[in-house]
């Protein structure tokens, strides 16, 4: 089995990075894995010390077959940093495991990622392996692994042939979602405003990569493999991150499994889709995190412009 390299993206949270590295080192396959740490540059003098501290932590890391630290001179921002780093490693190694500096992984994380990458590398519909699983109600109704059309960005993996299908132009992605039925499906049957996020990205109101990757996967009818019990916990939803505010809604109990049964049929699990839809609907309706409250307000303000954005996108695509 080929062992995939790990891309770890860090910015200005040295304490979080220490916890991420410590958990990753505890994985059985850590000593067989090459770790690439992409350290984003400071935005200004106000965060230069924190970035320097992150690089000191990365420089002291051990427990891997090889460690490469790439120190960015300029601040790229998370979206550009992830896209460029994943592209570099995927093209160089053929596959890549992706983490950010606020993710704590279970001891079986690397085993799951590498097993799944090896098993599904020739399946064109499988575009991502996910380590994080939403804390849905009654996960015992799911098999130990399953497929979903909805990806997550908290601990994941992919191959170069699938990652190269990423469409970076949000306007082109919007143009492919002109049908109301498609938009509803893209929003997980109306449970979460992914389409509105994509429209905001196209308007320059957001700078994220995840919704563009999801839209690219959606357009290709792609699938993401999940474990029914999460192998990743996000410790950055504590108000310290750039894109996430404080919330307990996404908290999970990390799985202790180190072996899994994989689905024979490469098709979306209807049960998983319903459980994830219910979770996302609850997240939105109960407004568990302040970012949803803020974003809902912003979405109302730009709703009247979305149709114009789509129209312009269709014209440019044509």
Secondary structure as a PSIPRED ss2 file (coil, helix, strand):
# PSIPRED VFORMAT (PSIPRED V4.0)

   1 X C   1.000  0.000  0.000
   2 X C   1.000  0.000  0.000
   3 X C   1.000  0.000  0.000
   4 X C   1.000  0.000  0.000
   5 X E   0.000  0.000  1.000
   6 X E   0.000  0.000  1.000
   7 X E   0.000  0.000  1.000
   8 X E   0.000  0.000  1.000
   9 X E   0.000  0.000  1.000
  10 X E   0.000  0.000  1.000
  11 X C   1.000  0.000  0.000
  12 X C   1.000  0.000  0.000
  13 X C   1.000  0.000  0.000
  14 X H   0.000  1.000  0.000
  15 X H   0.000  1.000  0.000
  16 X H   0.000  1.000  0.000
  17 X H   0.000  1.000  0.000
  18 X H   0.000  1.000  0.000
  19 X H   0.000  1.000  0.000
  20 X H   0.000  1.000  0.000
  21 X H   0.000  1.000  0.000
  22 X H   0.000  1.000  0.000
  23 X H   0.000  1.000  0.000
  24 X H   0.000  1.000  0.000
  25 X H   0.000  1.000  0.000
  26 X C   1.000  0.000  0.000
  27 X C   1.000  0.000  0.000
  28 X C   1.000  0.000  0.000
  29 X C   1.000  0.000  0.000
  30 X H   0.000  1.000  0.000
  31 X H   0.000  1.000  0.000
  32 X H   0.000  1.000  0.000
  33 X C   1.000  0.000  0.000
  34 X E   0.000  0.000  1.000
  35 X E   0.000  0.000  1.000
  36 X E   0.000  0.000  1.000
  37 X E   0.000  0.000  1.000
  38 X E   0.000  0.000  1.000
  39 X E   0.000  0.000  1.000
  40 X C   1.000  0.000  0.000
  41 X C   1.000  0.000  0.000
  42 X C   1.000  0.000  0.000
  43 X C   1.000  0.000  0.000
  44 X C   1.000  0.000  0.000
  45 X H   0.000  1.000  0.000
  46 X H   0.000  1.000  0.000
  47 X H   0.000  1.000  0.000
  48 X H   0.000  1.000  0.000
  49 X H   0.000  1.000  0.000
  50 X H   0.000  1.000  0.000
  51 X H   0.000  1.000  0.000
  52 X H   0.000  1.000  0.000
  53 X H   0.000  1.000  0.000
  54 X H   0.000  1.000  0.000
  55 X H   0.000  1.000  0.000
  56 X H   0.000  1.000  0.000
  57 X H   0.000  1.000  0.000
  58 X H   0.000  1.000  0.000
  59 X H   0.000  1.000  0.000
  60 X C   1.000  0.000  0.000
  61 X C   1.000  0.000  0.000
  62 X C   1.000  0.000  0.000
  63 X C   1.000  0.000  0.000
  64 X C   1.000  0.000  0.000
  65 X C   1.000  0.000  0.000
  66 X E   0.000  0.000  1.000
  67 X E   0.000  0.000  1.000
  68 X E   0.000  0.000  1.000
  69 X E   0.000  0.000  1.000
  70 X E   0.000  0.000  1.000
  71 X E   0.000  0.000  1.000
  72 X C   1.000  0.000  0.000
  73 X C   1.000  0.000  0.000
  74 X C   1.000  0.000  0.000
  75 X C   1.000  0.000  0.000
  76 X C   1.000  0.000  0.000
  77 X C   1.000  0.000  0.000
  78 X H   0.000  1.000  0.000
  79 X H   0.000  1.000  0.000
  80 X H   0.000  1.000  0.000
  81 X H   0.000  1.000  0.000
  82 X H   0.000  1.000  0.000
  83 X H   0.000  1.000  0.000
  84 X H   0.000  1.000  0.000
  85 X H   0.000  1.000  0.000
  86 X H   0.000  1.000  0.000
  87 X H   0.000  1.000  0.000
  88 X H   0.000  1.000  0.000
  89 X H   0.000  1.000  0.000
  90 X H   0.000  1.000  0.000
  91 X H   0.000  1.000  0.000
  92 X H   0.000  1.000  0.000
  93 X H   0.000  1.000  0.000
  94 X C   1.000  0.000  0.000
  95 X E   0.000  0.000  1.000
  96 X E   0.000  0.000  1.000
  97 X E   0.000  0.000  1.000
  98 X E   0.000  0.000  1.000
  99 X E   0.000  0.000  1.000
 100 X E   0.000  0.000  1.000
 101 X C   1.000  0.000  0.000
 102 X C   1.000  0.000  0.000
 103 X E   0.000  0.000  1.000
 104 X E   0.000  0.000  1.000
 105 X E   0.000  0.000  1.000
 106 X C   1.000  0.000  0.000
 107 X C   1.000  0.000  0.000
 108 X C   1.000  0.000  0.000
 109 X H   0.000  1.000  0.000
 110 X H   0.000  1.000  0.000
 111 X H   0.000  1.000  0.000
 112 X H   0.000  1.000  0.000
 113 X H   0.000  1.000  0.000
 114 X H   0.000  1.000  0.000
 115 X H   0.000  1.000  0.000
 116 X H   0.000  1.000  0.000
 117 X H   0.000  1.000  0.000
 118 X H   0.000  1.000  0.000
 119 X H   0.000  1.000  0.000
 120 X C   1.000  0.000  0.000
 121 X C   1.000  0.000  0.000
 122 X C   1.000  0.000  0.000
 123 X C   1.000  0.000  0.000
 124 X C   1.000  0.000  0.000
 125 X C   1.000  0.000  0.000
 126 X E   0.000  0.000  1.000
 127 X E   0.000  0.000  1.000
 128 X E   0.000  0.000  1.000
 129 X E   0.000  0.000  1.000
 130 X E   0.000  0.000  1.000
 131 X C   1.000  0.000  0.000
 132 X C   1.000  0.000  0.000
 133 X C   1.000  0.000  0.000
 134 X C   1.000  0.000  0.000
 135 X C   1.000  0.000  0.000
 136 X C   1.000  0.000  0.000
 137 X C   1.000  0.000  0.000
 138 X C   1.000  0.000  0.000
 139 X H   0.000  1.000  0.000
 140 X H   0.000  1.000  0.000
 141 X H   0.000  1.000  0.000
 142 X C   1.000  0.000  0.000
 143 X C   1.000  0.000  0.000
 144 X C   1.000  0.000  0.000
 145 X E   0.000  0.000  1.000
 146 X E   0.000  0.000  1.000
 147 X E   0.000  0.000  1.000
 148 X E   0.000  0.000  1.000
 149 X C   1.000  0.000  0.000
 150 X C   1.000  0.000  0.000
 151 X C   1.000  0.000  0.000
 152 X C   1.000  0.000  0.000
 153 X C   1.000  0.000  0.000
 154 X C   1.000  0.000  0.000
 155 X C   1.000  0.000  0.000
 156 X E   0.000  0.000  1.000
 157 X E   0.000  0.000  1.000
 158 X E   0.000  0.000  1.000
 159 X E   0.000  0.000  1.000
 160 X H   0.000  1.000  0.000
 161 X H   0.000  1.000  0.000
 162 X H   0.000  1.000  0.000
 163 X H   0.000  1.000  0.000
 164 X C   1.000  0.000  0.000
 165 X C   1.000  0.000  0.000
 166 X C   1.000  0.000  0.000
 167 X C   1.000  0.000  0.000
 168 X C   1.000  0.000  0.000
 169 X C   1.000  0.000  0.000
 170 X H   0.000  1.000  0.000
 171 X H   0.000  1.000  0.000
 172 X H   0.000  1.000  0.000
 173 X H   0.000  1.000  0.000
 174 X H   0.000  1.000  0.000
 175 X H   0.000  1.000  0.000
 176 X C   1.000  0.000  0.000
 177 X C   1.000  0.000  0.000
 178 X C   1.000  0.000  0.000
 179 X C   1.000  0.000  0.000
 180 X H   0.000  1.000  0.000
 181 X H   0.000  1.000  0.000
 182 X H   0.000  1.000  0.000
 183 X H   0.000  1.000  0.000
 184 X H   0.000  1.000  0.000
 185 X H   0.000  1.000  0.000
 186 X H   0.000  1.000  0.000
 187 X C   1.000  0.000  0.000
 188 X C   1.000  0.000  0.000
 189 X C   1.000  0.000  0.000
 190 X C   1.000  0.000  0.000
 191 X C   1.000  0.000  0.000
 192 X C   1.000  0.000  0.000
 193 X C   1.000  0.000  0.000
 194 X H   0.000  1.000  0.000
 195 X H   0.000  1.000  0.000
 196 X H   0.000  1.000  0.000
 197 X H   0.000  1.000  0.000
 198 X H   0.000  1.000  0.000
 199 X H   0.000  1.000  0.000
 200 X H   0.000  1.000  0.000
 201 X H   0.000  1.000  0.000
 202 X H   0.000  1.000  0.000
 203 X C   1.000  0.000  0.000
 204 X C   1.000  0.000  0.000
 205 X C   1.000  0.000  0.000
 206 X C   1.000  0.000  0.000
 207 X C   1.000  0.000  0.000
 208 X C   1.000  0.000  0.000
 209 X C   1.000  0.000  0.000
 210 X H   0.000  1.000  0.000
 211 X H   0.000  1.000  0.000
 212 X H   0.000  1.000  0.000
 213 X H   0.000  1.000  0.000
 214 X H   0.000  1.000  0.000
 215 X H   0.000  1.000  0.000
 216 X H   0.000  1.000  0.000
 217 X H   0.000  1.000  0.000
 218 X H   0.000  1.000  0.000
 219 X H   0.000  1.000  0.000
 220 X C   1.000  0.000  0.000
 221 X C   1.000  0.000  0.000
 222 X C   1.000  0.000  0.000
 223 X E   0.000  0.000  1.000
 224 X E   0.000  0.000  1.000
 225 X E   0.000  0.000  1.000
 226 X E   0.000  0.000  1.000
 227 X E   0.000  0.000  1.000
 228 X C   1.000  0.000  0.000
 229 X C   1.000  0.000  0.000
 230 X C   1.000  0.000  0.000
 231 X C   1.000  0.000  0.000
 232 X E   0.000  0.000  1.000
 233 X E   0.000  0.000  1.000
 234 X E   0.000  0.000  1.000
 235 X C   1.000  0.000  0.000
 236 X C   1.000  0.000  0.000
 237 X C   1.000  0.000  0.000
 238 X C   1.000  0.000  0.000
 239 X C   1.000  0.000  0.000
 240 X C   1.000  0.000  0.000
 241 X C   1.000  0.000  0.000
 242 X C   1.000  0.000  0.000
 243 X C   1.000  0.000  0.000
 244 X C   1.000  0.000  0.000
 245 X C   1.000  0.000  0.000
 246 X C   1.000  0.000  0.000
 247 X C   1.000  0.000  0.000
 248 X C   1.000  0.000  0.000
 249 X C   1.000  0.000  0.000
 250 X C   1.000  0.000  0.000
 251 X C   1.000  0.000  0.000
 252 X C   1.000  0.000  0.000
 253 X C   1.000  0.000  0.000
 254 X C   1.000  0.000  0.000
 255 X C   1.000  0.000  0.000
 256 X C   1.000  0.000  0.000
 257 X C   1.000  0.000  0.000
 258 X C   1.000  0.000  0.000
 259 X C   1.000  0.000  0.000
 260 X C   1.000  0.000  0.000
 261 X C   1.000  0.000  0.000
 262 X C   1.000  0.000  0.000
 263 X C   1.000  0.000  0.000
 264 X C   1.000  0.000  0.000
 265 X C   1.000  0.000  0.000
 266 X C   1.000  0.000  0.000
 267 X C   1.000  0.000  0.000
 268 X C   1.000  0.000  0.000
 269 X C   1.000  0.000  0.000
 270 X H   0.000  1.000  0.000
 271 X H   0.000  1.000  0.000
 272 X H   0.000  1.000  0.000
 273 X H   0.000  1.000  0.000
 274 X H   0.000  1.000  0.000
 275 X H   0.000  1.000  0.000
 276 X H   0.000  1.000  0.000
 277 X H   0.000  1.000  0.000
 278 X H   0.000  1.000  0.000
 279 X H   0.000  1.000  0.000
 280 X H   0.000  1.000  0.000
 281 X H   0.000  1.000  0.000
 282 X H   0.000  1.000  0.000
 283 X H   0.000  1.000  0.000
 284 X H   0.000  1.000  0.000
 285 X H   0.000  1.000  0.000
 286 X H   0.000  1.000  0.000
 287 X C   1.000  0.000  0.000
 288 X C   1.000  0.000  0.000
 289 X C   1.000  0.000  0.000
 290 X H   0.000  1.000  0.000
 291 X H   0.000  1.000  0.000
 292 X H   0.000  1.000  0.000
 293 X H   0.000  1.000  0.000
 294 X H   0.000  1.000  0.000
 295 X H   0.000  1.000  0.000
 296 X H   0.000  1.000  0.000
 297 X H   0.000  1.000  0.000
 298 X H   0.000  1.000  0.000
 299 X H   0.000  1.000  0.000
 300 X H   0.000  1.000  0.000
 301 X H   0.000  1.000  0.000
 302 X H   0.000  1.000  0.000
 303 X H   0.000  1.000  0.000
 304 X H   0.000  1.000  0.000
 305 X H   0.000  1.000  0.000
 306 X H   0.000  1.000  0.000
 307 X H   0.000  1.000  0.000
 308 X H   0.000  1.000  0.000
 309 X H   0.000  1.000  0.000
 310 X H   0.000  1.000  0.000
 311 X H   0.000  1.000  0.000
 312 X H   0.000  1.000  0.000
 313 X H   0.000  1.000  0.000
 314 X H   0.000  1.000  0.000
 315 X H   0.000  1.000  0.000
 316 X H   0.000  1.000  0.000
 317 X H   0.000  1.000  0.000
 318 X C   1.000  0.000  0.000
